[in-house]
Amino acid sequence: MTASNTSHPSRIALITGGSRGLGRSAALALAADGVDVILTYVSNEASAQAVVSEIEAKGRRAVALRLDVGDSTAFAAFADSVKAALAATWQRERFDFLVNNAGVGLHANFEDTTEAQFDMLYNVHFKGTYFLTQKLLPLIKDGGRIVNVSSGLTRFSIAGASAYAAMKGAVETLTRYLAKELGARGIAANTIAPGAIETDFSGGMVRDNAQVNAMVAGFTALGRAGQPDDIGGAIAGLLGEGSRWVNAQRIEVSGGMMV
């Protein structure tokens, strides 16, 4: 056991939306790096428990908790659930890393985007990230870290993503303020901004539509669409000991899209 692990017998990451896609990949990558995981799911408990089993097979501990990040009225009760899980599973009062990953997609042109669609994206991506982080702050260890998941779409523009990208832009601004205001507690906050990834996000558009996939590959310096593990590994790396001095940064992980 290394000296850093001796002083932190169990590092614990809380990952929202950890039952599938990028969240699952991040959970497994972190587990491979010796980090225990609390992951959330919104409806598919079986998928979440499958990820828990995969993490346990790597020799780490994991707990799955239900959370709808679009419903801020549930955050206080969720924080109580996290507190109970920490006490029961780890005999701890705090966790180390918060990864605000959970999200939903929307492909709609600006002129066609409805107020209901806008509010849904706002509640999940921005309001959810803002107030869930606020509610969990007392449970994050001093010297811990926050990673917010944004999007390459805040840097480059592709028609149909105005509302989604605007919410992610707000998250990026928020992240810098978190870094500024939480610095006194030694908490670093950064943004990971994925490019187009082959997941079931937005109906699996990048993964399942060969034309879209080829278009993405053509836009990308490394010549292919991203895979979930490209992002999961980057999140684990950002939360690794070697990245402890990285703070208030937007790190795009897109293979060089639109460069």
Number of C-alpha atoms within 10 A of each C-alpha: 6 7 8 9 11 9 9 11 13 18 20 28 27 26 24 27 26 30 27 22 21 28 28 27 23 28 34 27 21 26 25 16 17 19 25 26 29 23 26 28 24 17 12 12 15 12 16 24 18 14 24 24 16 18 25 17 11 13 14 21 21 25 21 25 18 17 20 20 27 24 14 19 12 13 21 14 12 20 17 14 14 22 18 15 19 19 13 11 11 18 11 15 16 21 27 22 25 24 28 26 25 27 22 15 16 19 17 16 14 12 8 10 16 13 9 9 15 16 14 19 24 20 20 20 29 24 21 22 26 19 17 22 20 13 16 20 16 13 20 22 17 18 15 22 25 26 24 24 28 27 25 23 21 19 12 12 12 12 10 16 18 20 22 26 24 18 21 24 19 17 23 25 13 20 26 19 14 21 21 15 14 18 15 11 13 15 22 28 28 25 28 24 22 23 24 27 24 19 18 15 18 12 14 12 18 23 19 13 13 11 11 15 20 15 15 21 19 15 17 20 14 13 15 20 23 25 18 19 18 17 26 21 20 19 26 22 17 22 26 13 10 9 11 16 9 13 22 21 16 20 18 20 19 24 20 15 25 15 8
